Amino acid sequence: MAAAARVLHEQGVERTTLADIAQAADVPVGNVYYYFKTKDELIQAALSEHSAHLDQLTARLEQMTDPRARLKALIETWIEQRDLAARRGCPTGTLAVELDKRTEGDLDAEAGALIRRLLDWASGQFRELGLPDPDDLALTLVAGYQGMSLMANALRDPGIMSREGDRLLRWVDTLQLPDRNPSPRTR
């Protein structure tokens, strides 16, 4: 499953064969055919791998007591993956875009559901901070990540991930609860 996720990310859905996965996993191609009869089954395995990675990441982040620190640690994880993003883009985001272009199946919806899980997790962090519009804040955060991944990949510049990641870190630091008792304006 890990080999499927890696090779699909490196080569794309259309160029990847079951033989490519077998070679990357260092197993006979017959083994891959035994477990995965179709490319869609391999894609499903890759999506499961991405889902497991997201679960591991958020479980690790949940060990932190402060939701702001969790959000910042998430962004720092994205920055650490800058070289990969510059070469291939976001693994889940690029897969979702590729799957959307296919005419058969509903795997694109499954990829979208995975991104929705990240949005929901981030929204929960903003909600725990007591910030207004947590869903919109989560969308801004995840869209920022997807955008910086896309730009880093298109321009082959990992520095974009660092610069935009630092901008997202500063943005998270600036988010404050609205003043519940604003002082009257003086004229």
TORBA-424783 format. One record per residue: residue number from 1; residue in one letter; x, y, z of N, C-alpha, C in turn. Coordinates in steps of 0.02 Angstrom, whole numbers, plus 50000, padded with zeros to 5 digits. Each point is the difference from the previous one (the first is absolute). Layout:
<sites>
> NUM, a, X, Y, Z, X, Y, Z, X, Y, Z
...
</sites>
This chain:
<sites>
> 1, m, 50041, 49940, 50000, 49959, 50060, 50000, 50043, 50062, 50000
> 2, a, 50054, 49999, 50039, 50045, 50057, 50001, 50033, 50011, 49932
> 3, a, 50019, 49945, 49968, 50030, 50006, 49933, 49949, 50027, 49951
> 4, a, 49938, 49979, 50004, 49948, 50026, 49955, 49992, 50075, 50010
> 5, a, 49997, 50022, 50062, 49992, 50072, 50013, 50060, 50039, 49973
> 6, r, 50060, 49974, 50012, 50060, 50035, 49978, 50005, 50003, 49924
> 7, v, 49989, 49943, 49966, 50008, 49999, 49927, 49944, 50040, 49966
> 8, l, 49940, 49995, 50025, 49946, 50041, 49971, 50015, 50074, 50007
> 9, h, 50030, 50019, 50056, 50018, 50070, 50010, 50057, 50020, 49953
> 10, e, 50048, 49956, 49991, 50057, 50016, 49957, 49983, 50000, 49926
> 11, q, 49960, 49952, 49978, 49988, 49991, 49928, 49932, 50023, 49977
> 12, g, 49953, 50005, 50047, 49932, 50016, 49980, 49959, 49937, 49988
> 13, v, 49935, 50008, 50001, 49955, 49944, 49993, 50005, 49967, 49932
> 14, e, 49999, 50038, 49948, 49998, 49972, 49932, 50064, 49965, 49981
> 15, r, 50057, 50023, 50023, 50064, 49970, 49980, 50021, 49941, 50044
> 16, t, 49967, 49991, 50056, 50020, 49947, 50046, 49967, 49933, 49981
> 17, t, 50041, 49948, 50000, 49976, 49933, 49987, 50007, 49957, 50062
> 18, l, 49967, 49943, 50000, 50007, 49953, 50056, 50073, 49976, 50004
> 19, a, 50033, 49994, 49943, 50071, 49979, 49999, 50044, 50053, 50034
> 20, d, 49983, 50064, 49991, 50038, 50054, 50033, 49994, 49993, 50076
> 21, i, 49941, 49984, 50023, 49989, 49993, 50072, 50039, 49940, 50026
> 22, a, 49999, 49945, 49963, 50037, 49940, 50020, 50074, 50015, 50006
> 23, q, 50027, 50035, 49951, 50071, 50017, 50001, 50016, 50044, 50060
> 24, a, 49959, 50050, 50014, 50012, 50045, 50057, 49994, 49963, 50066
> 25, a, 49955, 49952, 50004, 49990, 49962, 50062, 50050, 49942, 50005
> 26, d, 50038, 49988, 49947, 50049, 49946, 49998, 49966, 49932, 50012
> 27, v, 49945, 49990, 49964, 49963, 49936, 50003, 49986, 49978, 49928
> 28, p, 49989, 49935, 49990, 49982, 49978, 49933, 49934, 50031, 49978
> 29, v, 49996, 50015, 49935, 49940, 50033, 49975, 49937, 49958, 50012
> 30, g, 50008, 49934, 50002, 49943, 49956, 50015, 49970, 50014, 50068
> 31, n, 50042, 50019, 50048, 49974, 50016, 50067, 49955, 50061, 49997
> 32, v, 50020, 50050, 49961, 49959, 50060, 49994, 49934, 49982, 49967
> 33, y, 50002, 49961, 49946, 49939, 49980, 49966, 49955, 49958, 50045
> 34, y, 50029, 49961, 50045, 49961, 49960, 50046, 49958, 50043, 50046
> 35, y, 50030, 50053, 50027, 49966, 50043, 50048, 49961, 50057, 49967
> 36, f, 50022, 50023, 49943, 49969, 50057, 49966, 49985, 49980, 49928
> 37, k, 49938, 49988, 49985, 49981, 49977, 49933, 49999, 50057, 49949
> 38, t, 49989, 50061, 50025, 49992, 50057, 49954, 50040, 50060, 50026
> 39, k, 50009, 50047, 49956, 50034, 50061, 50020, 49958, 50037, 50052
> 40, d, 49934, 49997, 49994, 49958, 50033, 50049, 50011, 49971, 50070
> 41, e, 50012, 49935, 50004, 50015, 49970, 50065, 50066, 50026, 50028
> 42, l, 50048, 50012, 49956, 50064, 50029, 50021, 49990, 50072, 50024
> 43, i, 49959, 50037, 49964, 49986, 50069, 50020, 49966, 50000, 50068
> 44, q, 49953, 49954, 50009, 49966, 49994, 50065, 50051, 49986, 50055
> 45, a, 50049, 49957, 49985, 50052, 49985, 50049, 50041, 50063, 50015
> 46, a, 50015, 50039, 49949, 50037, 50062, 50010, 49960, 50048, 50043
> 47, l, 49935, 50005, 49987, 49958, 50044, 50041, 49998, 49976, 50072
> 48, s, 49999, 49935, 50010, 50002, 49972, 50068, 50066, 50018, 50034
> 49, e, 50054, 49998, 49962, 50065, 50019, 50027, 50001, 50074, 50019
> 50, h, 49973, 50043, 49957, 49995, 50071, 50016, 49958, 50011, 50062
> 51, s, 49945, 49963, 50006, 49956, 50005, 50058, 50036, 49980, 50064
> 52, a, 50038, 49945, 49996, 50038, 49978, 50058, 50053, 50051, 50020
> 53, h, 50031, 50031, 49950, 50050, 50051, 50014, 49967, 50060, 50035
> 54, l, 49942, 50021, 49976, 49964, 50055, 50032, 49981, 49982, 50072
> 55, d, 49977, 49939, 50010, 49982, 49978, 50068, 50060, 50002, 50046
> 56, q, 50058, 49976, 49976, 50061, 50000, 50040, 50021, 50072, 50017
> 57, l, 49997, 50043, 49949, 50021, 50069, 50010, 49955, 50035, 50051
> 58, t, 49934, 49995, 49991, 49956, 50035, 50046, 50003, 49969, 50070
> 59, a, 50010, 49935, 50005, 50007, 49969, 50067, 50062, 50027, 50034
> 60, r, 50054, 50008, 49963, 50061, 50028, 50029, 49989, 50072, 50021
> 61, l, 49966, 50038, 49958, 49986, 50070, 50017, 49954, 50007, 50060
> 62, e, 49953, 49954, 50007, 49953, 50002, 50056, 50034, 49989, 50067
> 63, q, 50062, 49976, 50000, 50038, 49993, 50062, 50017, 50068, 50030
> 64, m, 49999, 50051, 49958, 50014, 50068, 50024, 49937, 50027, 50033
> 65, t, 50008, 50039, 50053, 49942, 50024, 50036, 49969, 50063, 49970
> 66, d, 50038, 50039, 49964, 49977, 50064, 49973, 49981, 49994, 49926
> 67, p, 49938, 50016, 49983, 49980, 49995, 49929, 50040, 50045, 49954
> 68, r, 50021, 50057, 50024, 50041, 50044, 49957, 50067, 49966, 49986
> 69, a, 50029, 49968, 50050, 50063, 49964, 49990, 49989, 49942, 49952
> 70, r, 49942, 49967, 50003, 49985, 49945, 49953, 49999, 50025, 49929
> 71, l, 49966, 50056, 49989, 49996, 50029, 49933, 50069, 50019, 49974
> 72, k, 50040, 50030, 50043, 50067, 50020, 49980, 50044, 49939, 49986
> 73, a, 49992, 49947, 50038, 50038, 49939, 49988, 49979, 49968, 49933
> 74, l, 49936, 50005, 49983, 49977, 49976, 49935, 50035, 50038, 49944
> 75, i, 50001, 50066, 50006, 50032, 50041, 49949, 50075, 49984, 49996
> 76, e, 50031, 49991, 50057, 50072, 49983, 50000, 50012, 49932, 49966
> 77, t, 49953, 49954, 50007, 50005, 49936, 49964, 49998, 50012, 49925
> 78, w, 49954, 50044, 49979, 49996, 50016, 49928, 50066, 50031, 49976
> 79, i, 50028, 50044, 50039, 50063, 50032, 49981, 50056, 49948, 49995
> 80, e, 50002, 49953, 50046, 50051, 49948, 49999, 49996, 49958, 49936
> 81, q, 49941, 49996, 49970, 49990, 49961, 49939, 50009, 50042, 49936
> 82, r, 50035, 50056, 50008, 50007, 50047, 49943, 50033, 49970, 49939
> 83, d, 50050, 49958, 50009, 50034, 49971, 49942, 49954, 49953, 49962
> 84, l, 49962, 49960, 50036, 49952, 49956, 49968, 49946, 50040, 49964
> 85, a, 49975, 50052, 50032, 49949, 50042, 49969, 50026, 50033, 49937
> 86, a, 50063, 50022, 50001, 50029, 50032, 49941, 50007, 49951, 49942
> 87, r, 50012, 49937, 50016, 50007, 49949, 49947, 49933, 49974, 49976
> 88, r, 49951, 49991, 50046, 49939, 49964, 49981, 49935, 50033, 50022
> 89, g, 50002, 50053, 50041, 49939, 50029, 50026, 49975, 49962, 50061
> 90, c, 49942, 50018, 50024, 49970, 49966, 50057, 49976, 49931, 49978
> 91, p, 50019, 49947, 50035, 49979, 49933, 49979, 49924, 49992, 49994
> 92, t, 49963, 50022, 50048, 49928, 49992, 49998, 49968, 50049, 49951
> 93, g, 50023, 50062, 50001, 49971, 50050, 49955, 50011, 49984, 49927
> 94, t, 50060, 49978, 49982, 50012, 49983, 49929, 49961, 49939, 49980
> 95, l, 49993, 49951, 50045, 49960, 49941, 49985, 49927, 50019, 49990
> 96, a, 49975, 50044, 50043, 49930, 50022, 49993, 49988, 50034, 49933
> 97, v, 50046, 50042, 49979, 49993, 50034, 49936, 50002, 49950, 49942
> 98, e, 50047, 49953, 50004, 50005, 49950, 49947, 49936, 49958, 49996
> 99, l, 49975, 49979, 50057, 49941, 49957, 50000, 49939, 50037, 49976
> 100, d, 49997, 50065, 50010, 49944, 50039, 49976, 49996, 50000, 49924
> 101, k, 50057, 49991, 49967, 50002, 50001, 49927, 49978, 49933, 49969
> 102, r, 49997, 49948, 50040, 49979, 49935, 49975, 49924, 49999, 49993
> 103, t, 49976, 49963, 49952, 49928, 49998, 49988, 49965, 49944, 50038
> 104, e, 50037, 49950, 50020, 49968, 49944, 50034, 50015, 50000, 50075
> 105, g, 49956, 49969, 50037, 50011, 49991, 50072, 49986, 50061, 50042
> 106, d, 50005, 49989, 50065, 49987, 50054, 50047, 50059, 50010, 50048
> 107, l, 50059, 49981, 49976, 50059, 50008, 50042, 50017, 50073, 50013
> 108, d, 49979, 50044, 49954, 50012, 50071, 50012, 49962, 50024, 50062
> 109, a, 49940, 49973, 50010, 49962, 50019, 50060, 50036, 49975, 50063
> 110, e, 50031, 49941, 49996, 50037, 49974, 50058, 50061, 50044, 50015
> 111, a, 50034, 50024, 49949, 50056, 50045, 50011, 49976, 50065, 50030
> 112, g, 49944, 50025, 49975, 49970, 50060, 50028, 49981, 49991, 50073
> 113, a, 49975, 49941, 50017, 49981, 49986, 50069, 50061, 50001, 50046
> 114, l, 50056, 49979, 49974, 50062, 50002, 50039, 50021, 50072, 50014
> 115, i, 49995, 50042, 49950, 50015, 50071, 50010, 49949, 50031, 50048
> 116, r, 49938, 49979, 49996, 49948, 50023, 50046, 50018, 49983, 50072
> 117, r, 50029, 49941, 50010, 50020, 49981, 50068, 50053, 50047, 50028
> 118, l, 50047, 50020, 49957, 50051, 50049, 50022, 49966, 50066, 50016
> 119, l, 49955, 50022, 49958, 49963, 50062, 50013, 49963, 49996, 50066
> 120, d, 49966, 49944, 50012, 49962, 49992, 50062, 50046, 50001, 50061
> 121, w, 50057, 49968, 49994, 50048, 50000, 50056, 50023, 50071, 50014
> 122, a, 50020, 50036, 49948, 50023, 50069, 50009, 49945, 50044, 50028
> 123, s, 49939, 49991, 49975, 49943, 50038, 50026, 49991, 49987, 50075
> 124, g, 50009, 49939, 50021, 49995, 49983, 50071, 50052, 50037, 50042
> 125, q, 50059, 50010, 49972, 50052, 50036, 50036, 49981, 50074, 50008
> 126, f, 49976, 50029, 49945, 49979, 50070, 50004, 49940, 50008, 50046
> 127, r, 49955, 49952, 49999, 49941, 50001, 50045, 50023, 49995, 50073
> 128, e, 50049, 49957, 50013, 50025, 49992, 50068, 50033, 50065, 50024
> 129, l, 50029, 50037, 49954, 50028, 50066, 50018, 49946, 50052, 50013
> 130, g, 49938, 49983, 49983, 49944, 50047, 50010, 49996, 50053, 49946
> 131, l, 50032, 49988, 49943, 49999, 50050, 49947, 49936, 49997, 49960
> 132, p, 49976, 50057, 49977, 49940, 50000, 49958, 50017, 49971, 49931
> 133, d, 49950, 49972, 49967, 50006, 49973, 49933, 50055, 49948, 49993
> 134, p, 50000, 49949, 50044, 50054, 49951, 49998, 50003, 49961, 49933
> 135, d, 49943, 49989, 49969, 50001, 49964, 49936, 50035, 50041, 49946
> 136, d, 49987, 50065, 50000, 50033, 50044, 49951, 50075, 50006, 50014
> 137, l, 50019, 50002, 50063, 50071, 50003, 50017, 50035, 49936, 49978
> 138, a, 49966, 49943, 50010, 50029, 49936, 49978, 50008, 49999, 49924
> 139, l, 49951, 50026, 49965, 50004, 50003, 49927, 50058, 50044, 49978
> 140, t, 50009, 50056, 50033, 50057, 50044, 49984, 50066, 49964, 50011
> 141, l, 50006, 49964, 50056, 50061, 49964, 50016, 50015, 49946, 49948
> 142, v, 49952, 49957, 49988, 50011, 49943, 49954, 50009, 50025, 49928
> 143, a, 49962, 50051, 49981, 50009, 50028, 49933, 50070, 50031, 49994
> 144, g, 50024, 50031, 50053, 50068, 50027, 50000, 50051, 49945, 49988
> 145, y, 49990, 49944, 50033, 50045, 49943, 49991, 49997, 49974, 49928
> 146, q, 49939, 49990, 49976, 49993, 49974, 49932, 50030, 50048, 49949
> 147, g, 49990, 50064, 50011, 50027, 50051, 49955, 50076, 50001, 50001
> 148, m, 50029, 49998, 50059, 50073, 50002, 50003, 50030, 49936, 49973
> 149, s, 49966, 49943, 50008, 50024, 49938, 49971, 49999, 50002, 49925
> 150, l, 49945, 50026, 49973, 49993, 50005, 49928, 50053, 50047, 49971
> 151, m, 50009, 50058, 50030, 50049, 50048, 49975, 50071, 49973, 50007
> 152, a, 50016, 49969, 50056, 50066, 49971, 50009, 50014, 49948, 49947
> 153, n, 49949, 49959, 49984, 50007, 49948, 49950, 50006, 50031, 49930
> 154, a, 49956, 50046, 49984, 50001, 50030, 49933, 50065, 50037, 49986
> 155, l, 50027, 50032, 50051, 50061, 50039, 49991, 50063, 49963, 50022
> 156, r, 49990, 49937, 50024, 50055, 49959, 50025, 50043, 50038, 50050
> 157, d, 49965, 50034, 50047, 50034, 50042, 50048, 49976, 49984, 50071
> 158, p, 50039, 49959, 50037, 49980, 49983, 50068, 49999, 50061, 50047
> 159, g, 50035, 50053, 49981, 49999, 50061, 50040, 49930, 50029, 50007
> 160, i, 49958, 49988, 49951, 49931, 50024, 50004, 49965, 49969, 50061
> 161, m, 50012, 49936, 50012, 49970, 49967, 50058, 50025, 50032, 50064
> 162, s, 50064, 50017, 50002, 50027, 50031, 50060, 49971, 50069, 50011
> 163, r, 50000, 50041, 49947, 49976, 50069, 50008, 49925, 50002, 50015
> 164, e, 49961, 49962, 49962, 49928, 50001, 50012, 49982, 49965, 50065
> 165, g, 50038, 49948, 50018, 49990, 49968, 50064, 50013, 50047, 50058
> 166, d, 50054, 50039, 49994, 50014, 50050, 50052, 49944, 50052, 50004
> 167, r, 49973, 50019, 49942, 49944, 50047, 49999, 49940, 49970, 50036
> 168, l, 49985, 49936, 49988, 49944, 49967, 50034, 50013, 49996, 50075
> 169, l, 50062, 49987, 50020, 50016, 49999, 50072, 49987, 50068, 50032
> 170, r, 50021, 50053, 49967, 49987, 50067, 50027, 49925, 50014, 50002
> 171, w, 49964, 49979, 49948, 49927, 50010, 49998, 49966, 49966, 50060
> 172, v, 50019, 49938, 50014, 49970, 49964, 50057, 50015, 50038, 50065
> 173, d, 50060, 50027, 50006, 50017, 50039, 50060, 49958, 50063, 50008
> 174, t, 49978, 50029, 49944, 49962, 50062, 50004, 49926, 49991, 50016
> 175, l, 49976, 49939, 49994, 49928, 49988, 50010, 49982, 50009, 50073
> 176, q, 49954, 50045, 50013, 49979, 50016, 50068, 49924, 49996, 50005
> 177, l, 49978, 49987, 50060, 49928, 50003, 50013, 49977, 50072, 49991
> 178, p, 49940, 50009, 49973, 49975, 50068, 49994, 49990, 50031, 50069
> 179, d, 50010, 50065, 50003, 49990, 50036, 50063, 49926, 50001, 50015
> 180, r, 49981, 49969, 50055, 49929, 49994, 50018, 49972, 50065, 50030
> 181, n, 50044, 50041, 50027, 49979, 50063, 50030, 50039, 50057, 49969
> 182, p, 49985, 50017, 49938, 50039, 50054, 49969, 49989, 50066, 50037
> 183, s, 50054, 50037, 50004, 49995, 50065, 50034, 49965, 50049, 49954
> 184, p, 49963, 50047, 50029, 49966, 50049, 49958, 50052, 50041, 49962
> 185, r, 49981, 50018, 49940, 50046, 50041, 49959, 49998, 50072, 50024
> 186, t, 50058, 50027, 50002, 50005, 50071, 50018, 50005, 50041, 49937
> 187, r, 49969, 50057, 50001, 50001, 50042, 49940, 50042, 50059, 50011
</sites>
